[in-house]
Amino acid sequence: MAGKHAQTACGKCHAAGADQTVFYKPIKFDSCSAAACHKNPHAEQFKGQKCETCHNEQGWKPTLFQHESAGYAGYKLEGKHAQTPCGKCHPSVADRPVLYKPIKFDSCSSAACHKNPHADQFEGKKCEQCHVAREWKELSFNHRTQARFPLEGRHATAKCDKCHLNKAWRPLAMNCMDCHRKDDDKAHKGKMGEKCDQCHTAQNWEPNHFFHEVTGFKLDGTHSQAACAQCHKTKGVYSGLGPQCSKCHTDPHLNQFGPVACGDCHTAKNWFPEKFNHSLTGFRLEGGHRVAACQQCHRNRTYRNTPYACIACHQADFTSPAAAPFHVGASTDCTLCHKVYGWLGAKFTHKTMTFTGYHAVIATSCTSCHAAGANFPLKWPDVTNETQCGVCHAAKAHGTCPTNCSLCHNTTTFAGAQNIVPCKPSPRKHGR
């Protein structure tokens, strides 16, 4: 006798029969029910199995049966199931034996343990495809691999009931407007259509990948770096601007060029007129003009009707103290003496002076022959031709030689002169 058997009165097992004879032996005790001591409450559920497989003499309850034992091939208790009383799954019903086997466990609802809260939304699907035994609300459902709509960006952190209202899981519409109609009404008032993904991504609501070319205005240069609000100043209003530069930029030319496209001269890379061709204005930029800033000639943003004459811009240079002595009475057509590649080394094209030989060194030294004053007078006013050498070069010690020096000399060298006409020698020896 052990456990509760040791506490049991003898008469409980050795009871007197009808003839008042107490039956002690032989009594079968190979199983609990063999001696007619214990009635089998399980009916035929555990036929062929001994009671001590699950029970012991210490007490009928709790049972020794373990769902998790290695030798048991049935349903393993995990998570919250391991903490659940047996009667939650194996309830007693009236006088009928408690049903322990067979119980279907191919799915959560097959054993009538869990009511399906999804109605027919997931017909043919097993609960464990989304739920785990550890916690009913801890989902193993993978929206990326098990649904038509993969969750990305903000959608991945959103609560399920933000999209699945009233526990409606499927079928669910996948268009942005089905969930974000209020957002669109607030931001765009329905003016941008329903293809939200043309501008927005799930990362955030900011329009960070809009293909601006579809509007007819491609974003180049600094436009590609500008924030949307710099052009679209009214929040939520993105249409109706048009491609005209004047929509965003004030005309710095004060309408001198009329309603023309700024792109004829400017690019979006910067505001400089890189495409402007000055040759088309009739005044080609050459020499120092090529490196001059626009405002040097076009003061106060005056671009049209600018005079072409040099004196219009260079009056101060023309009358400067250094240049005034040479310009008194001179023509204001600066190109007669100067070149646009450099103002220094001015050279007037003479009709009667070729500046050959040694004369070349005075080609740019006007004061060698001219005196300052009105019309820049010659120091030897009688000279009318470069062959009149004697006027500039006094014919000292030449006796009766003619003053036409070119008869004996040339401009390359004065030494070794040879006379080609007879002349009377002077009292002083001169040449031959």
Buried (B, 14 or more C-beta within 10 A) or exposed (E): EEEEEEEEEEEEBEEEEEEEEEEEEEEEEEBBEEEEBEEBEBEEBBEEEEBEEBBBBEEBEEEEEEEEEEEEEEBBBEEEBEEEEBEEBEEEEEEEEBBBEEBEEEBBEEBEBEEEEBEEBBEEEEBEEBBBBEEBEEEEEEBEEEBEEEBEEEBEEEEEEEBEEEEEBEEBEEEBBEBBEEBBEEBBEEEBEBEBEEBBBBEEBEBEEBEBEEBEBEBEEEBEEEEBEEBBEEEEBBEEBEEEBEEEEEBEBEEBBEEEEBEEBBBBEEEEBEEEEBEEEEEEBEEEBEEEEEEEBBEEEEBEEEEEEBBEBBEEBBEEEEBEBBBEEBEEEBEEBBBBEEBEEBEBEEEEBEBEEEBEEEBBEBEEBBEEEEEBEBEEEEBEEBEBBBBBEEBEEBBEBBBBBEBBBEBEEBEEBEEEEEBEEEEEEBBE
